[in-house]
């Protein structure tokens, strides 16, 4: 078939289904626990990517170490 052949159809005439992809959330993985977290597409993942639970645990452990309290 040559370019401009009379037996070709424009793409719009082929009646192919059109799929629109919309992202409602973005997924990232926590470096500490490996858990998946989701955020809005407008937000950015934390740097370093650590989930809120692991972040709270790390802060609690650091405070315990600073205060000399053993868990």
Secondary structure, 3 states (H helix, E strand, C coil): CCCCCCCCCCHHHHCCCCCCCCCCCEEEECCCCCCEEEECCCCCCCCCCCCHHHHHHHHHHHHHHHHCCCC
